Amino acid sequence: MSNIPYTYLLKWSSTNAKYYGVRYSKNCNPSDLWVKYFTSSSIVANYVLEHGDPDIIQIRKTFNDVDSARQWEQTVLK
């Protein structure tokens, strides 16, 4: 399996809550988002318990290296 770092957006339309994150672990792949990988955020985990799964799950950008992915996440969050 190839390692493809990526950023993603989760959104709950009913509450307008959004979460923007990055994944760059060994063997990560965008196809795993919300199938095998559900974020490492405890805030998201608790939100899902209260409100259910997000109805919008998007891969926003893929990267060739971890540093670029992490820097992009920080740029978007600022």
CYANA upper distance limits for C-alpha pairs under 8 A (distance plus 0.5 A):
  1 MET  CA     27 ASN  CA      6.43
  2 SER  CA     27 ASN  CA      6.17
  2 SER  CA     28 CYS  CA      7.80
  2 SER  CA     29 ASN  CA      7.61
  3 ASN  CA     24 TYR  CA      8.16
  3 ASN  CA     25 SER  CA      8.19
  3 ASN  CA     26 LYS  CA      6.64
  3 ASN  CA     27 ASN  CA      4.86
  3 ASN  CA     28 CYS  CA      5.58
  3 ASN  CA     29 ASN  CA      6.60
  4 ILE  CA     24 TYR  CA      7.59
  4 ILE  CA     27 ASN  CA      7.80
  4 ILE  CA     28 CYS  CA      6.27
  4 ILE  CA     29 ASN  CA      5.65
  4 ILE  CA     30 PRO  CA      7.51
  4 ILE  CA     62 THR  CA      7.12
  4 ILE  CA     63 PHE  CA      6.88
  4 ILE  CA     64 ASN  CA      7.13
  4 ILE  CA     65 ASP  CA      8.21
  5 PRO  CA     22 VAL  CA      7.96
  5 PRO  CA     23 ARG  CA      6.12
  5 PRO  CA     24 TYR  CA      4.85
  5 PRO  CA     25 SER  CA      7.91
  5 PRO  CA     28 CYS  CA      6.99
  5 PRO  CA     29 ASN  CA      7.44
  5 PRO  CA     30 PRO  CA      8.25
  5 PRO  CA     62 THR  CA      6.38
  5 PRO  CA     63 PHE  CA      5.84
  5 PRO  CA     64 ASN  CA      7.36
  5 PRO  CA     65 ASP  CA      7.03
  5 PRO  CA     66 VAL  CA      6.52
  5 PRO  CA     69 ALA  CA      6.71
  6 TYR  CA     22 VAL  CA      6.23
  6 TYR  CA     23 ARG  CA      6.00
  6 TYR  CA     24 TYR  CA      7.15
  6 TYR  CA     29 ASN  CA      8.29
  6 TYR  CA     30 PRO  CA      7.13
  6 TYR  CA     59 ILE  CA      7.55
  6 TYR  CA     60 ARG  CA      7.88
  6 TYR  CA     61 LYS  CA      6.08
  6 TYR  CA     62 THR  CA      4.74
  6 TYR  CA     63 PHE  CA      6.36
  6 TYR  CA     69 ALA  CA      6.60
  7 THR  CA     20 TYR  CA      7.70
  7 THR  CA     21 GLY  CA      6.04
  7 THR  CA     22 VAL  CA      4.72
  7 THR  CA     23 ARG  CA      6.80
  7 THR  CA     59 ILE  CA      6.63
  7 THR  CA     60 ARG  CA      6.01
  7 THR  CA     61 LYS  CA      5.90
  7 THR  CA     62 THR  CA      7.07
  7 THR  CA     69 ALA  CA      7.24
  7 THR  CA     72 TRP  CA      8.46
  7 THR  CA     73 GLU  CA      7.13
  8 TYR  CA     20 TYR  CA      6.21
  8 TYR  CA     21 GLY  CA      5.92
  8 TYR  CA     22 VAL  CA      6.78
  8 TYR  CA     57 ILE  CA      7.87
  8 TYR  CA     58 GLN  CA      6.02
  8 TYR  CA     59 ILE  CA      4.90
  8 TYR  CA     60 ARG  CA      5.44
  8 TYR  CA     61 LYS  CA      7.60
  9 LEU  CA     18 LYS  CA      7.56
  9 LEU  CA     19 TYR  CA      6.23
  9 LEU  CA     20 TYR  CA      5.10
  9 LEU  CA     21 GLY  CA      7.09
  9 LEU  CA     56 ILE  CA      8.10
  9 LEU  CA     57 ILE  CA      6.41
  9 LEU  CA     58 GLN  CA      5.67
  9 LEU  CA     59 ILE  CA      7.01
  9 LEU  CA     60 ARG  CA      7.09
 10 LEU  CA     18 LYS  CA      6.12
 10 LEU  CA     19 TYR  CA      5.59
 10 LEU  CA     20 TYR  CA      6.97
 10 LEU  CA     54 PRO  CA      6.48
 10 LEU  CA     55 ASP  CA      8.24
 10 LEU  CA     56 ILE  CA      6.15
 10 LEU  CA     57 ILE  CA      5.32
 10 LEU  CA     58 GLN  CA      7.10
 11 LYS  CA     16 ASN  CA      7.22
 11 LYS  CA     17 ALA  CA      6.18
 11 LYS  CA     18 LYS  CA      4.93
 11 LYS  CA     19 TYR  CA      6.96
 11 LYS  CA     54 PRO  CA      5.78
 11 LYS  CA     55 ASP  CA      6.79
 11 LYS  CA     56 ILE  CA      5.48
 11 LYS  CA     57 ILE  CA      7.20
 12 TRP  CA     16 ASN  CA      6.00
 12 TRP  CA     17 ALA  CA      5.81
 12 TRP  CA     18 LYS  CA      7.08
 12 TRP  CA     53 ASP  CA      8.15
 12 TRP  CA     54 PRO  CA      5.18
 12 TRP  CA     55 ASP  CA      6.07
 12 TRP  CA     56 ILE  CA      7.09
 13 SER  CA     17 ALA  CA      7.54
 13 SER  CA     54 PRO  CA      8.24
 13 SER  CA     55 ASP  CA      7.20
 13 SER  CA     56 ILE  CA      8.04
 19 TYR  CA     44 VAL  CA      8.23
 20 TYR  CA     73 GLU  CA      8.04
 20 TYR  CA     77 LEU  CA      8.00
 21 GLY  CA     39 THR  CA      8.27
 21 GLY  CA     73 GLU  CA      7.10
 22 VAL  CA     69 ALA  CA      7.23
 22 VAL  CA     70 ARG  CA      7.13
 22 VAL  CA     73 GLU  CA      6.74
 23 ARG  CA     28 CYS  CA      7.53
 23 ARG  CA     39 THR  CA      8.47
 23 ARG  CA     69 ALA  CA      8.40
 24 TYR  CA     28 CYS  CA      6.66
 24 TYR  CA     66 VAL  CA      6.29
 24 TYR  CA     69 ALA  CA      7.95
 28 CYS  CA     32 ASP  CA      7.90
 29 ASN  CA     33 LEU  CA      8.23
 30 PRO  CA     59 ILE  CA      7.24
 30 PRO  CA     62 THR  CA      8.40
 31 SER  CA     35 VAL  CA      8.07
 32 ASP  CA     36 LYS  CA      5.56
 32 ASP  CA     37 TYR  CA      6.09
 33 LEU  CA     37 TYR  CA      5.50
 33 LEU  CA     38 PHE  CA      6.87
 34 TRP  CA     38 PHE  CA      5.49
 34 TRP  CA     57 ILE  CA      8.19
 38 PHE  CA     45 ALA  CA      8.49
 39 THR  CA     44 VAL  CA      7.88
 39 THR  CA     45 ALA  CA      8.41
 41 SER  CA     45 ALA  CA      6.88
 42 SER  CA     46 ASN  CA      6.65
 43 ILE  CA     47 TYR  CA      6.63
 44 VAL  CA     48 VAL  CA      6.56
 45 ALA  CA     49 LEU  CA      6.95
 46 ASN  CA     50 GLU  CA      7.01
 47 TYR  CA     51 HIS  CA      6.37
 47 TYR  CA     52 GLY  CA      7.84
 48 VAL  CA     52 GLY  CA      4.94
 48 VAL  CA     53 ASP  CA      5.90
 48 VAL  CA     54 PRO  CA      8.00
 62 THR  CA     69 ALA  CA      7.95
 63 PHE  CA     68 SER  CA      7.05
 63 PHE  CA     69 ALA  CA      6.34
 64 ASN  CA     68 SER  CA      8.02
 65 ASP  CA     69 ALA  CA      7.14
 66 VAL  CA     70 ARG  CA      6.70
 67 ASP  CA     71 GLN  CA      6.54
 68 SER  CA     72 TRP  CA      6.54
 69 ALA  CA     73 GLU  CA      6.80
 70 ARG  CA     74 GLN  CA      6.92
 71 GLN  CA     75 THR  CA      6.74
 72 TRP  CA     76 VAL  CA      6.75
 73 GLU  CA     77 LEU  CA      6.66
 74 GLN  CA     78 LYS  CA      6.67
